[in-house]
Amino acid sequence: MDTAALITAFVTLFVVIDPIGLAPLFVALTQGADTRHRRAVAIRACLIGAGILTAFGLVGEAVLGFAGISMSAFRIAGGILLFLTALDMLFERRTKRRGDQASTHPEDPSVFPLATPLIAGPGAIATMILLTTQPGADWTWVLLVHLVMGAVIVMCFAFFLMAAPIERILGPVGINVVTRLLGMLLAALSVQFVVDGIFELGLAG
């Protein structure tokens, strides 16, 4: 594998994971949280996302095959979960739940939906499996792919840390508008996941 292949791997993972696009989502999902809690959420989300992608990059194809789960089915499941999050954002259910929770137990979106399916979503998992199992791939290439993935995750973390300034610039009204708009985008993205999965399974012509 040459340098061009490594650059292609980086670009592919960067586009699929989309650290820049995740920053406003992080703002919406951690709205009202203090800096310490927000940083902790960012660390957990990035570490868990990296762990999931590492696991699938190493043994993902074998595990899914052993369990009889196709990537198409996984894509559909991820789309459904993401759609539920989109509904919460669109109808402000998350805001209501925050008001009902004690202040000592703030809502933690680090595992879901940040780590998965936003960071380690079906697309990113499929990309890791495809990159690490392409023809001619050896253990050196697999290691390089994981290092590239780690660099993209670090970029995600950096953008997450910029969430507070973004929130201050937008203000409460701006955050509300952005949350609704992102909810719509997430809903569309989740439907696309499901549609792609259905076509991949051959259930639609």
N, C-alpha and C positions, 0 to 999 in steps of 0.2 A: 504494500500500500504506500502510495507516494503522498507528498505534501498536498497536492490538489485534492486527493480523496479526503484528507484530514480537514481541509478547509470546507469541503462540501459537507462533511459530517457536522462541523460546527454551525454552518449556515442553516442546515436542515433542522438541527435541534433548537437553534435560536428562534427560527421562524415558528416551529411547532409549539415550543414552550412559551415564547413571546413574553420575555421579562418586562418589556415596556408596556405592553397591554395589560399585564397583571397588576401594575402599580395602582391604577385607579380602582381596580377590583378590590385590592387590599384595603384602600381607603374606605370603600363602601362597606366592606365586611368587618372592619375594625373601627367604624365611626364611633366617636365618643370615648374610646379607650385611651388611657394615659400612655406616655412614651415607654415606660418600663414594660407594661403589659403588651404593647404593640411590638416591641423588640422581641419579647419572648415568643409571641405568636409567629413572628417572621423566622426566628431561629428554628423553632419546632417544625414549621411548615417546610422550610428548605431542607432540613435534615431528613425529615420523613419522606419528602418527595424524592430526594437523592437516594435514600435507601431503597425505596420502591423501584426506581428506575435501575439502580444497580442490580437488584435481585432479578428483575426481568431481563436485563441485559446479559446476565450470566446464565440463568436457567429458565427464563420465561417461557420460551417455546416448548421446552420439555415439560414444564409444570402444567401449562395449559393443555398440551396434548395428553398428558397423563390423566388429567381431570376430565378430559373430554370437552373442554371449553374452547370454542373458536374465538379468534380475535373479533369476529363480527358480533358474536353474542356479547363479548365484553364491551364493545363499542356501544351497543344498544343499552346495556345496563348503565354505563357511564352517562349516556345521554339522558336517561330517565332521572338519575340522581341530580344531574345538573339542572334539569328542568324544574325540579322541586325547589332548588335554591333560587332559580330565577323568579318563581312565583312569590317566594318570600320577599325578594327585593322589590318586586313590582307592587305588592300590596302591603308593604311595610309591616309584615308579620314579625320580622326580626326586631324592629323597634319596640313593638308591643311586648315581645318576650323579654327584652332587656329590662323593661319597666317592671316586669313581674319577678325578676330574679334578684336575689340579694346582691349587694355590692361586693361582697366577698367572693362571689362566684360568677365573675364576668363570663360572658359567652366566649367560647374559644373555637374559632373557625380553622385552627391550624391543621387539624387532620382532614376534616371535611368542611368546606370544599377546597381549601387552599392546596394542601399537599396532594390530595386527589379528589376530584378529577382535574383541577386547574393546572397544577404543576405536572404531576405524573398522571396525565389523562390517557385515554385510549390511544390518541395520536402519538404522544411522547413514548408510551410503552411500545407501541408498534414500531416506531422509529428505532428505538434501542434494539429491539429484537432483529429488525432488518439489517441494521448497521453491523451488529456483532455476528451475524450468521451469513453475511454475503460471501460469495465464492472467493477463496484465497485468504480469508480472514484467519489469522493465527492469534496466539495469546498476546503478542505485542500489540496487534491492532485492537484487540478487545480492550486492553488496558488504555490505549490512546483514546478510544471512543469514550470510555468512562471518565477520563481526565477532561475531555472536551465537555461532556455532560456536566461535570463538576464546575467548570468555568461558567457555564450558562446558569447554573443554580446560584453561584456567587453573584452573578449579575442580577438575578432575581432578588436576592437579599439586599443588594445595594439599592435597587429601586424601591423595595419595601421600606427601607430606612428613610426614603424621601417622602413617605406618605404624609407625615405631619405637615411639612411646608405646603404640600399640595392641598391638604385639608384647610389650612389657614387661608390660602389664596382663594379657594372656592367659597368658603363660608357655609353656614347651615343650608341656605337655599340652594346654593350651587351643588352641594353634596347630595341633596334630595333629588335634584334634577338628574345629576350624573348617575345616582343609584337606580332611578327609574329607567334611564336610557340603557345602562349596562344590564339591567334586568331583561330588557327587550333583546339585547344582543346575546345574552346568555341563553335566553329561551330559543332564539333562532339557532344558536350554535348547538344546543342540546338536540333540537329537532334534526339538525343536519347529521349529528352523530347517529341518531336512530335510523334515519333514512339510508345513510351509508351502510350501516350494518345490515339493514333489510336487503339492500341490493347485493351486498357481498354474499349473503346467505342464499341468494337466488330466489327470494320470495316475491320479487317484483320484477317485471320485465322492463 
